Amino acid sequence: MNKEHVPRDFFIKIWNFFASVRLTVGLLLSLSVTSIIGTVVPQNQSPAAYFHNYGEFFYKIFSALNIFDMYHSWWFQLLLLMLTINIIVCSLNKLSATWKIIFVKIPPFNASKFRSLSHKEEFTSNRSPEDLKNKYEQVVSKKFGYWRTEQTDKGFCVFAEKGRWTRIGVYAVHLSVILLLLGGLIGSIFGFEGFVNIPEGNTVNSIRLRKTEQIHNLDFGIRCDDFSVSFYETGAPKKFRSTLSIIENKRSVLQKDIIVNDPLRYKGINLFQSNYGMLPPEEITLNIMSRETGIAYKKKTKIGMPIELFEDIGTFVIKDYRNSFHYKGITLGETFIGIFNKKDGGRINIILPLKFAGFDKMRKGDLIFSVADYDHRYFTGLQVTSDPGVLVVYSGFVMMIIGCFITFFMSHRRLCVEVKKNGNKTQVMVAGTANKNKLGMQVRVKKFSQNLAKL
């Protein structure tokens, strides 16, 4: 075998492999099955949740196959890439024949093919072919973009056509699918999803990626100017809103209030309102009352700052703040946890839930502690996403709409008007073909024939 033919034969085999319709069906079935798996198996959850739900054996298998983040896995991206190449090769295989039809300068016409059509219209006229020629040419030229007249032994034929370019409709649909697949690939490879918590008044310029937990730096800063939340009577959050500013070169270039499902978008990055939480207050006002005398006084403090109690009986310090605290199976909600250090060396843990001001009375100590006031400080939790392929996907959707409209509602139509002398009469035949909507073309031919007969 000639060595020069080996690369050529190998290229032909590869080309035929990707030009196979069986490959298309196989890839579509594979993507369908994997999409079902991606729906059944929750994506991007914590490893502990997967380990608990599937056990050690299946956890190792699914983790090795990257089932838990399937749409970013190498094999899913490979399926998309192969389907993209498959569609391109299949389109190119048929494009050459279509190209010759669309861009031919002088399209070929064969009158015998029109005569053999079962659906054609015929009528006779008292006028001679010479009288009818100019009139028919004027009518045909108004309805069709291309036309020409050919003389015959007994008269003439007027050939016409329009809509040659509509044959590219199917290729527009193919291109739209390619754009959708490429957009998905671009987003899968170069996109990211992460999260960040920003305290009110603070600015951040990095996020933590959800998949790898790595820090990802941004080209700009995000500042939380304000946060507000409203609640139902049950205590459940009703609506929360963040006022965000985008900071570049130490100045604000964009500001927007965001709520759930109304993100801020900047430079292809989306900032979604995801959650919120309370920050440990910087200043707390305590109410301290003597059980024996009933005398109470207030003192301001901070977390970790000891305060001297009256009559020199000891010190008190708030050690921690928790958004939710559980005590003997009961959820107390927002709670401060403090330590009462007595002068005699005793040490007592004090629990101060904000919803239950008299909670410390149950301790039956000499002093009763409660929180009189504190500064409410929130942080906003943002989901940060970037999908650089989204514009490509949108372009694919637009292209698909255009391609489907051309494919299903427009066609390449051809017409033949044959006029010949038949004794003292002139015989006229009108026939037409279309690559789509042949019934519609028959109606047009009949109507066109009736208009010619009236001339």
C-alpha positions, 0 to 999 in steps of 0.5 A: 500500500502506498504510504501517502494513501494511509493518512488520506484513508485515515482522514476519510475514516474519521470523516465518515465516523463523524458524518454518521447519523448513527453517531448522532443518535448515539450521542443524543441518547447518551446526553439524554441518559446523563441528563436524567442522571444529573436530575436524579442525583443532586448536583454540587452538594457537600461530600458528607451529604453524598456519603450519607445518601449513597454509602462509601462504595457508590460514593467512591464510584460516583466521585471518580466519574464526577457524577456529583458535578456532572455538567462540568465533567470531562466526559460530558464536555467530550459528548458535547464536543463530539456532537458539535463536530458531528453536526458540523461534518454532517452539514458540510457533507450536504452543503456542496449540493445545496451550494450549487443550487443556491449560487448557480448563475443560470439555473437549469430547467427541463420542461419535460419534468414540468409536463410530467407533473400530475398537478398542472393547469392547462387552458387555451387562448384565442391569441397567438403566442407572440401576443401573449409573450410580453404579457406573460413575461411582465406577470411572471417578472413581478412574482418571481425574482429570477425568470427567463424565456426560451423559444420552442418550435411551436412557441415559448417557455417562461421559466421562473423561480424564487426562494433559492436561499430558503434552502439554507434554513436547515443549515441555520437550524444546524448552526443554532444547535452548534451555537447552543452546544458551544455556549454550553461548552464555554460556560462549562469550561470557563464559567464559575459559581461561588459565594461570598458573605459581605458585612454591611459597610465592607468591601470584598474583591474575592469569592470562594468557589462552590466546587473547589472551595478555592478563593477566586479574585475578581477584577473589581470590589463589591461593597454592601452599603446597606441591608434590610430585612422584613419578617412575617408575624411568625418570625420567618423572613418576608423580604430581604434586600441588599444595596450593593456598589461596584468599586473600581479604582477606589470609586463606585461605578455602579449601585443597585438594590438586589433582592431574590431573583433580581441580580446585579450584573456587571462585566458578565458576572451575576450577583444574586441575593442568596441568604443573610445573617446576623453579625456579632454586635459591636456594642451591647447594653446589658440590664443587670438586676439584683434579685434581693433588692430589685435594683437594676442598672445598665452597662455597655460592653462588647464581646470579649470585654469584661465589666466590673459588677456593682459592690465588687462581687465579680466580673461579667464577660460576653464570650459568644454570639450565635444566630441560633442556640439550642437549649435542652431540645428547644431553639432559643434563636439569637443568643448571647453566651456570657460568663459570670466570674465571682469574686470568690472564684466561682464561674457561672455560664449565663445564657441570654436569648434575645427573644426571652428577656427573663430567661436568666431568672430561671437560674435563681442567681443573686444577679439577673442578666438580660440584654437591654439593647444591641446594635443590629449588624447584618451580612448579606450572602451572595451567589456569584456566577459567571457564564461567558457562553451565555451570549453564544447561547442566546445567539443560538436561540435567535438563530434557531427561531430564524432557521425554523421559520425559514425551514417550515414557512418558506420554500424554493419555488419553481414555475414553468409557463409553456405556450405553444400553437395548437391549430387555431388555438394557443395551448397554455400549460402552467406547472410548478414545484416546491421543495416544501409545502407542495400542496401550497404550491399547487394552490399558487399554480392554480391561482396563477393560471387563472390570472394568466387566463384572464389576460 
